[in-house]
């Protein structure tokens, strides 16, 4: 008796194709967890190995559902990281837009919409690149001005040099070295032991109860919620029509709209995570209603990559600096812009 578990697309893949799919899923999941954009890496890899688009998209969505929900649980513990009012305003309407897009998918101007996605990504990436460049130039100018002030100051006397050196410090402590002992005791007291058990390590890494500073949160207004609701409807529809993920469209739009304000990049990624979860759920339901079924083997192959990759990416998002996230987003947005525009031009 031939069972369904062996009748999958995975059994027909060669070793090289399996490695390609696993690498693409792992890297894509890592990017989704860290900066919110990464699905654009996974689907092309599946198409290269011969997977049909509808089957590939459905398999990806089902495989990523548990990881997407787990990511929301992790990020939701950090106060202020997910702007729930803003996220639900666009996420719920995005689910409706995804259902509408499923009806219009055969008659849509897909090439024009793909161009539009690429243009938004290019604008956001260029704006971020200019901001990074301007900040680096400003920091370099401040360092040069500070170095110039140090050069103009009179040189320190030998006595001051001795007093500021480690040996001078030892001389001031006295022959018995009491201060050195006290300093060592303080260092020992403030260094906490690392978590011992696996459960403690996981809790320390992923169950953080930190919070985003008040001035970096998104305190959404009623007017912004209305704009986000309309935006979510359009993004949900466009994401289905273009075959791209919702965050791929939402993040460039939010960076273009709110980039000049003091809103943490982590907050924008948190908002896109809610929208992605809503889109995935709506897409799976609508595809199931239209008769599209996932490939069981492909789903089981992608799911572990999604969980590990998104868990690692979520941890990076928790600890990464603003500069790192902005640089990563800039690079990825410009790459996505080039890929989507070239896809529209050749497709």
C-alpha positions as a Markdown table, in Angstrom:
| # | Residue | x | y | z |
|---|---|---|---|---|
| 1 | Unk | 0.0 | 0.0 | 0.0 |
| 2 | Unk | 1.5 | 3.3 | -1.0 |
| 3 | Unk | 1.2 | 5.9 | 1.7 |
| 4 | Unk | 0.9 | 9.6 | 1.3 |
| 5 | Unk | 3.9 | 10.3 | 3.4 |
| 6 | Unk | 6.2 | 8.9 | 0.6 |
| 7 | Unk | 4.3 | 10.5 | -2.3 |
| 8 | Unk | 5.8 | 14.0 | -1.9 |
| 9 | Unk | 7.9 | 16.5 | -3.8 |
| 10 | Unk | 10.8 | 16.0 | -1.5 |
| 11 | Unk | 11.3 | 12.4 | -2.5 |
| 12 | Unk | 12.0 | 13.5 | -6.1 |
| 13 | Unk | 14.7 | 16.1 | -5.1 |
| 14 | Unk | 18.4 | 15.4 | -5.4 |
| 15 | Unk | 20.9 | 16.1 | -2.7 |
| 16 | Unk | 21.8 | 19.5 | -4.2 |
| 17 | Unk | 18.2 | 20.6 | -4.4 |
| 18 | Unk | 17.5 | 19.5 | -0.8 |
| 19 | Unk | 20.6 | 21.6 | 0.4 |
| 20 | Unk | 19.4 | 24.6 | -1.6 |
| 21 | Unk | 15.9 | 24.4 | -0.1 |
| 22 | Unk | 17.1 | 24.0 | 3.4 |
| 23 | Unk | 19.6 | 26.8 | 3.1 |
| 24 | Unk | 17.1 | 29.2 | 1.5 |
| 25 | Unk | 14.5 | 28.3 | 4.2 |
| 26 | Unk | 17.0 | 28.8 | 7.1 |
| 27 | Unk | 18.3 | 32.1 | 5.7 |
| 28 | Unk | 14.8 | 33.4 | 4.9 |
| 29 | Unk | 13.5 | 32.4 | 8.4 |
| 30 | Unk | 16.5 | 34.1 | 10.0 |
| 31 | Unk | 15.8 | 37.3 | 8.1 |
| 32 | Unk | 12.1 | 37.2 | 8.9 |
| 33 | Unk | 12.8 | 36.8 | 12.6 |
| 34 | Unk | 15.5 | 39.6 | 12.6 |
| 35 | Unk | 14.2 | 42.3 | 10.2 |
| 36 | Unk | 10.8 | 41.1 | 9.1 |
| 37 | Unk | 11.7 | 40.5 | 5.4 |
| 38 | Unk | 12.9 | 37.1 | 4.1 |
| 39 | Unk | 10.1 | 35.3 | 2.3 |
| 40 | Unk | 11.5 | 36.6 | -0.9 |
| 41 | Unk | 14.4 | 34.3 | -0.5 |
| 42 | Unk | 12.4 | 31.1 | 0.0 |
| 43 | Unk | 9.9 | 31.0 | -2.8 |
| 44 | Unk | 12.5 | 31.5 | -5.6 |
| 45 | Unk | 14.5 | 28.5 | -4.3 |
| 46 | Unk | 11.4 | 26.3 | -4.4 |
| 47 | Unk | 10.6 | 27.5 | -8.0 |
| 48 | Unk | 14.2 | 26.6 | -9.0 |
| 49 | Unk | 13.8 | 23.0 | -7.9 |
| 50 | Unk | 10.5 | 22.7 | -9.8 |
| 51 | Unk | 7.8 | 23.3 | -7.2 |
| 52 | Unk | 4.6 | 24.8 | -8.5 |
| 53 | Unk | 4.0 | 28.4 | -7.1 |
| 54 | Unk | 0.6 | 27.7 | -5.5 |
| 55 | Unk | 1.8 | 24.5 | -3.8 |
| 56 | Unk | 5.0 | 26.2 | -2.7 |
| 57 | Unk | 3.2 | 29.2 | -1.2 |
| 58 | Unk | 0.7 | 27.1 | 0.6 |
| 59 | Unk | 3.5 | 24.8 | 2.0 |
| 60 | Unk | 5.5 | 27.8 | 3.1 |
| 61 | Unk | 2.5 | 29.4 | 4.9 |
| 62 | Unk | 1.5 | 26.3 | 6.8 |
| 63 | Unk | 5.2 | 25.5 | 7.7 |
| 64 | Unk | 5.7 | 29.1 | 9.0 |
| 65 | Unk | 2.4 | 29.4 | 11.0 |
| 66 | Unk | 3.8 | 27.8 | 14.3 |
| 67 | Unk | 7.0 | 29.9 | 14.1 |
| 68 | Unk | 5.1 | 33.1 | 13.3 |
| 69 | Unk | 2.9 | 32.6 | 16.4 |
| 70 | Unk | 5.9 | 31.7 | 18.6 |
| 71 | Unk | 7.6 | 34.9 | 17.4 |
| 72 | Unk | 4.6 | 37.0 | 18.5 |
| 73 | Unk | 4.7 | 35.4 | 21.9 |
| 74 | Unk | 8.5 | 36.2 | 22.3 |
| 75 | Unk | 8.3 | 39.7 | 21.0 |
| 76 | Unk | 5.0 | 40.4 | 22.8 |
| 77 | Unk | 6.8 | 40.0 | 26.2 |
| 78 | Unk | 8.8 | 43.1 | 25.5 |
| 79 | Unk | 6.6 | 46.1 | 26.4 |
| 80 | Unk | 6.2 | 48.6 | 23.6 |
| 81 | Unk | 7.9 | 46.4 | 20.9 |
| 82 | Unk | 4.6 | 45.5 | 19.2 |
| 83 | Unk | 2.3 | 48.5 | 18.8 |
| 84 | Unk | -0.8 | 46.4 | 19.1 |
| 85 | Unk | -3.3 | 49.1 | 18.1 |
| 86 | Unk | -1.4 | 50.0 | 15.0 |
| 87 | Unk | -0.6 | 46.3 | 14.2 |
| 88 | Unk | -4.1 | 45.1 | 14.5 |
| 89 | Unk | -5.5 | 48.1 | 12.5 |
| 90 | Unk | -3.5 | 47.0 | 9.4 |
| 91 | Unk | -3.3 | 43.3 | 10.2 |
| 92 | Unk | -7.0 | 42.6 | 10.3 |
| 93 | Unk | -7.8 | 44.5 | 7.1 |
| 94 | Unk | -4.8 | 42.9 | 5.5 |
| 95 | Unk | -6.4 | 39.5 | 6.0 |
| 96 | Unk | -9.5 | 40.8 | 4.2 |
| 97 | Unk | -7.3 | 42.2 | 1.4 |
| 98 | Unk | -5.6 | 38.9 | 1.0 |
| 99 | Unk | -9.0 | 37.2 | 0.4 |
| 100 | Unk | -9.9 | 39.9 | -2.2 |
| 101 | Unk | -6.5 | 39.4 | -3.9 |
| 102 | Unk | -7.2 | 35.7 | -4.2 |
| 103 | Unk | -10.3 | 36.4 | -6.2 |
| 104 | Unk | -8.5 | 38.9 | -8.5 |
| 105 | Unk | -5.2 | 37.0 | -8.9 |
| 106 | Unk | -5.9 | 35.8 | -12.4 |
| 107 | Unk | -6.9 | 39.2 | -13.8 |
| 108 | Unk | -4.5 | 41.6 | -12.0 |
| 109 | Unk | -1.8 | 43.7 | -13.6 |
| 110 | Unk | 0.9 | 41.7 | -11.7 |
| 111 | Unk | 3.8 | 43.3 | -13.5 |
| 112 | Unk | 2.8 | 46.9 | -12.7 |
| 113 | Unk | 2.2 | 45.9 | -9.0 |
| 114 | Unk | 5.6 | 44.2 | -8.8 |
| 115 | Unk | 7.2 | 47.3 | -10.2 |
| 116 | Unk | 5.4 | 49.3 | -7.4 |
| 117 | Unk | 6.7 | 47.0 | -4.7 |
| 118 | Unk | 10.3 | 47.4 | -6.0 |
| 119 | Unk | 10.0 | 51.2 | -6.2 |
| 120 | Unk | 8.8 | 51.4 | -2.6 |
| 121 | Unk | 11.6 | 49.1 | -1.4 |
| 122 | Unk | 14.2 | 51.2 | -3.4 |
| 123 | Unk | 12.9 | 54.5 | -1.9 |
| 124 | Unk | 13.0 | 53.2 | 1.6 |
| 125 | Unk | 16.4 | 51.6 | 1.1 |
| 126 | Unk | 17.9 | 54.7 | -0.5 |
| 127 | Unk | 16.5 | 56.9 | 2.3 |
| 128 | Unk | 18.0 | 54.6 | 5.0 |
| 129 | Unk | 21.3 | 54.5 | 3.2 |
| 130 | Unk | 21.5 | 58.3 | 3.0 |
| 131 | Unk | 20.5 | 58.5 | 6.7 |
| 132 | Unk | 23.3 | 56.1 | 7.6 |
| 133 | Unk | 25.8 | 58.0 | 5.5 |
| 134 | Unk | 24.8 | 61.3 | 7.0 |
| 135 | Unk | 25.1 | 59.9 | 10.6 |
| 136 | Unk | 28.6 | 58.5 | 9.9 |
| 137 | Unk | 29.8 | 61.8 | 8.4 |
| 138 | Unk | 28.4 | 63.6 | 11.5 |
| 139 | Unk | 30.1 | 61.2 | 13.9 |
| 140 | Unk | 33.4 | 61.5 | 12.0 |
| 141 | Unk | 33.2 | 65.3 | 12.1 |
| 142 | Unk | 32.5 | 65.3 | 15.9 |
| 143 | Unk | 35.5 | 62.9 | 16.4 |
| 144 | Unk | 37.8 | 65.2 | 14.3 |
| 145 | Unk | 36.6 | 68.2 | 16.2 |
| 146 | Unk | 37.2 | 66.5 | 19.6 |
| 147 | Unk | 40.7 | 65.3 | 18.4 |
| 148 | Unk | 41.5 | 68.9 | 17.5 |
| 149 | Unk | 40.6 | 70.1 | 20.9 |
| 150 | Unk | 42.8 | 67.5 | 22.5 |
| 151 | Unk | 45.8 | 68.6 | 20.4 |
| 152 | Unk | 45.3 | 72.3 | 21.3 |
| 153 | Unk | 45.2 | 71.5 | 25.1 |
| 154 | Unk | 48.6 | 71.8 | 26.9 |
| 155 | Unk | 50.4 | 68.5 | 27.5 |
| 156 | Unk | 50.1 | 66.7 | 30.8 |
| 157 | Unk | 52.9 | 67.0 | 33.3 |
| 158 | Unk | 54.9 | 64.0 | 34.2 |
| 159 | Unk | 53.3 | 64.0 | 37.6 |
| 160 | Unk | 49.8 | 63.8 | 36.1 |
| 161 | Unk | 50.9 | 61.1 | 33.7 |
| 162 | Unk | 52.1 | 59.0 | 36.7 |
| 163 | Unk | 48.9 | 59.7 | 38.6 |
| 164 | Unk | 46.8 | 58.6 | 35.7 |
| 165 | Unk | 48.8 | 55.5 | 34.9 |
| 166 | Unk | 48.1 | 52.1 | 36.4 |
| 167 | Unk | 51.3 | 52.4 | 38.5 |
| 168 | Unk | 50.2 | 55.8 | 39.7 |
| 169 | Unk | 46.9 | 54.3 | 40.7 |
| 170 | Unk | 48.8 | 51.6 | 42.6 |
| 171 | Unk | 50.9 | 54.2 | 44.4 |
| 172 | Unk | 47.8 | 56.1 | 45.4 |
| 173 | Unk | 46.2 | 52.9 | 46.8 |
| 174 | Unk | 49.1 | 52.3 | 49.2 |
| 175 | Unk | 51.5 | 49.5 | 49.8 |
| 176 | Unk | 48.9 | 47.1 | 51.3 |
| 177 | Unk | 46.9 | 47.1 | 48.1 |
| 178 | Unk | 43.5 | 47.3 | 50.0 |
| 179 | Unk | 41.8 | 49.2 | 47.2 |
| 180 | Unk | 42.8 | 46.6 | 44.7 |
| 181 | Unk | 41.3 | 43.9 | 46.8 |
| 182 | Unk | 38.0 | 45.8 | 47.3 |
| 183 | Unk | 37.8 | 46.4 | 43.5 |
| 184 | Unk | 38.2 | 42.7 | 42.9 |
| 185 | Unk | 35.5 | 41.9 | 45.4 |
| 186 | Unk | 33.1 | 44.3 | 43.7 |
| 187 | Unk | 33.8 | 42.8 | 40.3 |
| 188 | Unk | 33.1 | 39.3 | 41.7 |
| 189 | Unk | 29.9 | 40.5 | 43.4 |
| 190 | Unk | 28.4 | 42.1 | 40.3 |
| 191 | Unk | 29.1 | 39.2 | 37.9 |
| 192 | Unk | 26.1 | 37.0 | 38.0 |
| 193 | Unk | 26.5 | 33.3 | 37.2 |
| 194 | Unk | 25.3 | 32.2 | 33.8 |
| 195 | Unk | 22.1 | 30.3 | 33.5 |
| 196 | Unk | 22.7 | 26.6 | 34.2 |
| 197 | Unk | 19.9 | 24.5 | 32.8 |
| 198 | Unk | 18.6 | 24.5 | 29.3 |
| 199 | Unk | 15.3 | 25.9 | 30.5 |
| 200 | Unk | 17.1 | 28.8 | 32.2 |
| 201 | Unk | 19.1 | 29.5 | 29.1 |
| 202 | Unk | 16.0 | 29.6 | 26.9 |
| 203 | Unk | 14.2 | 31.8 | 29.4 |
| 204 | Unk | 17.1 | 34.2 | 29.6 |
| 205 | Unk | 17.4 | 34.4 | 25.8 |
| 206 | Unk | 13.7 | 34.5 | 24.7 |
| 207 | Unk | 11.6 | 35.3 | 27.7 |
| 208 | Unk | 12.9 | 38.8 | 28.2 |
| 209 | Unk | 10.7 | 41.3 | 30.0 |
| 210 | Unk | 12.6 | 44.4 | 28.9 |
| 211 | Unk | 10.8 | 47.3 | 27.4 |
| 212 | Unk | 11.2 | 49.7 | 24.5 |
| 213 | Unk | 11.8 | 53.3 | 25.9 |
| 214 | Unk | 8.7 | 55.5 | 25.8 |
| 215 | Unk | 10.2 | 58.0 | 23.4 |
| 216 | Unk | 10.9 | 55.2 | 20.8 |
| 217 | Unk | 7.4 | 53.6 | 20.9 |
| 218 | Unk | 4.7 | 54.2 | 18.4 |
| 219 | Unk | 1.8 | 55.9 | 20.2 |
| 220 | Unk | -0.6 | 55.6 | 17.3 |
| 221 | Unk | -3.4 | 58.2 | 16.8 |
| 222 | Unk | -6.9 | 57.6 | 15.6 |
| 223 | Unk | -6.1 | 59.2 | 12.3 |
| 224 | Unk | -3.1 | 56.9 | 11.9 |
| 225 | Unk | -5.2 | 53.9 | 12.7 |
| 226 | Unk | -7.6 | 54.8 | 9.9 |
| 227 | Unk | -4.7 | 55.2 | 7.5 |
| 228 | Unk | -3.2 | 51.8 | 8.6 |
| 229 | Unk | -6.6 | 50.1 | 8.1 |
| 230 | Unk | -6.8 | 51.3 | 4.5 |
| 231 | Unk | -3.1 | 50.5 | 4.0 |
| 232 | Unk | -3.6 | 47.0 | 5.3 |
| 233 | Unk | -6.4 | 46.3 | 2.9 |
| 234 | Unk | -4.2 | 47.4 | 0.0 |
| 235 | Unk | -1.1 | 45.5 | 1.3 |
| 236 | Unk | -3.0 | 42.3 | 1.8 |
| 237 | Unk | -4.4 | 42.4 | -1.7 |
| 238 | Unk | -1.1 | 43.4 | -3.3 |
| 239 | Unk | 0.9 | 40.7 | -1.4 |
| 240 | Unk | -1.3 | 38.0 | -2.9 |
| 241 | Unk | -1.3 | 39.5 | -6.4 |
| 242 | Unk | 2.5 | 40.0 | -6.5 |
| 243 | Unk | 3.4 | 36.8 | -4.7 |
| 244 | Unk | 5.3 | 38.7 | -2.1 |
| 245 | Unk | 4.9 | 38.7 | 1.7 |
| 246 | Unk | 3.0 | 41.5 | 3.5 |
| 247 | Unk | 6.0 | 42.8 | 5.5 |
| 248 | Unk | 8.0 | 43.1 | 2.3 |
| 249 | Unk | 5.5 | 45.8 | 1.3 |
| 250 | Unk | 4.6 | 47.2 | 4.8 |
| 251 | Unk | 8.1 | 47.8 | 6.1 |
| 252 | Unk | 9.2 | 50.1 | 3.2 |
| 253 | Unk | 5.9 | 52.0 | 3.4 |
| 254 | Unk | 6.3 | 52.5 | 7.2 |
| 255 | Unk | 9.9 | 53.5 | 6.8 |
| 256 | Unk | 9.0 | 56.0 | 4.2 |
| 257 | Unk | 6.0 | 57.3 | 6.2 |
| 258 | Unk | 7.4 | 57.3 | 9.8 |
| 259 | Unk | 11.1 | 57.2 | 9.2 |
| 260 | Unk | 11.7 | 60.8 | 10.2 |
| 261 | Unk | 10.2 | 60.2 | 13.6 |
| 262 | Unk | 11.9 | 58.6 | 16.7 |
| 263 | Unk | 10.3 | 55.2 | 16.3 |
| 264 | Unk | 12.5 | 52.1 | 17.0 |
| 265 | Unk | 13.1 | 49.8 | 14.0 |
| 266 | Unk | 12.2 | 47.0 | 16.4 |
| 267 | Unk | 8.7 | 48.5 | 16.7 |
| 268 | Unk | 8.3 | 48.5 | 13.0 |
| 269 | Unk | 9.4 | 44.9 | 12.7 |
| 270 | Unk | 7.0 | 44.0 | 15.6 |
| 271 | Unk | 4.1 | 45.7 | 13.7 |
| 272 | Unk | 5.0 | 43.7 | 10.5 |
| 273 | Unk | 5.1 | 40.5 | 12.5 |
| 274 | Unk | 1.4 | 40.8 | 13.5 |
| 275 | Unk | 0.4 | 41.7 | 9.9 |
| 276 | Unk | 2.4 | 38.6 | 8.7 |
| 277 | Unk | 0.5 | 36.3 | 11.1 |
| 278 | Unk | -2.8 | 37.7 | 10.0 |
| 279 | Unk | -1.9 | 37.3 | 6.3 |
| 280 | Unk | -0.6 | 33.7 | 6.7 |
| 281 | Unk | -3.8 | 32.6 | 8.5 |
| 282 | Unk | -6.1 | 34.2 | 5.9 |
| 283 | Unk | -4.0 | 32.8 | 3.0 |
| 284 | Unk | -4.1 | 29.3 | 4.3 |
| 285 | Unk | -7.9 | 29.5 | 4.8 |
| 286 | Unk | -8.6 | 31.0 | 1.4 |
| 287 | Unk | -6.2 | 28.5 | -0.4 |
| 288 | Unk | -7.9 | 25.6 | 1.4 |
| 289 | Unk | -11.3 | 26.8 | 0.3 |
| 290 | Unk | -10.1 | 27.0 | -3.4 |
| 291 | Unk | -8.7 | 23.5 | -3.3 |
| 292 | Unk | -5.0 | 24.3 | -3.1 |
| 293 | Unk | -3.2 | 21.7 | -0.9 |
| 294 | Unk | 0.3 | 21.8 | 0.5 |
| 295 | Unk | 2.9 | 19.2 | -0.1 |
| 296 | Unk | 3.3 | 17.2 | 3.2 |
| 297 | Unk | 7.0 | 16.4 | 2.7 |
| 298 | Unk | 7.8 | 20.0 | 1.7 |
| 299 | Unk | 6.0 | 21.4 | 4.7 |
| 300 | Unk | 7.7 | 19.0 | 7.1 |
| 301 | Unk | 11.1 | 20.0 | 5.5 |
| 302 | Unk | 10.5 | 23.7 | 5.9 |
| 303 | Unk | 8.9 | 23.7 | 9.4 |
| 304 | Unk | 12.1 | 22.9 | 11.4 |
| 305 | Unk | 14.1 | 25.5 | 9.4 |
| 306 | Unk | 11.4 | 28.1 | 10.0 |
| 307 | Unk | 11.4 | 27.4 | 13.8 |
| 308 | Unk | 15.1 | 27.5 | 14.2 |
| 309 | Unk | 15.7 | 30.4 | 11.9 |
| 310 | Unk | 12.9 | 32.6 | 13.3 |
| 311 | Unk | 13.9 | 31.8 | 16.9 |
| 312 | Unk | 17.5 | 32.9 | 16.1 |
| 313 | Unk | 16.3 | 36.0 | 14.2 |
| 314 | Unk | 13.9 | 37.0 | 17.1 |
| 315 | Unk | 16.9 | 36.8 | 19.5 |
| 316 | Unk | 18.9 | 39.0 | 17.2 |
| 317 | Unk | 16.1 | 41.5 | 17.1 |
| 318 | Unk | 16.0 | 41.6 | 20.9 |
| 319 | Unk | 19.7 | 42.4 | 21.3 |
| 320 | Unk | 20.7 | 44.2 | 18.1 |
| 321 | Unk | 21.5 | 47.8 | 18.0 |
| 322 | Unk | 19.6 | 50.4 | 16.0 |
| 323 | Unk | 22.6 | 50.9 | 13.6 |
| 324 | Unk | 22.8 | 47.1 | 12.9 |
| 325 | Unk | 19.1 | 46.8 | 12.2 |
| 326 | Unk | 19.1 | 49.9 | 10.0 |
| 327 | Unk | 22.2 | 48.6 | 8.0 |
| 328 | Unk | 20.6 | 45.2 | 7.6 |
| 329 | Unk | 17.3 | 46.6 | 6.5 |
| 330 | Unk | 19.0 | 49.0 | 4.0 |
| 331 | Unk | 21.0 | 46.2 | 2.4 |
| 332 | Unk | 18.0 | 43.9 | 2.2 |
| 333 | Unk | 15.6 | 46.5 | 0.9 |
| 334 | Unk | 18.0 | 47.5 | -1.9 |
| 335 | Unk | 18.5 | 43.9 | -2.8 |
| 336 | Unk | 14.8 | 43.2 | -2.8 |
| 337 | Unk | 14.2 | 46.3 | -5.0 |
| 338 | Unk | 16.7 | 45.1 | -7.5 |
| 339 | Unk | 15.2 | 41.6 | -7.6 |
| 340 | Unk | 11.6 | 42.6 | -7.8 |
| 341 | Unk | 12.2 | 45.3 | -10.5 |
| 342 | Unk | 14.2 | 42.9 | -12.6 |
| 343 | Unk | 11.5 | 40.2 | -12.1 |
| 344 | Unk | 8.9 | 42.6 | -13.3 |
| 345 | Unk | 11.0 | 43.7 | -16.3 |
| 346 | Unk | 11.7 | 40.1 | -17.4 |
| 347 | Unk | 8.4 | 38.6 | -16.4 |
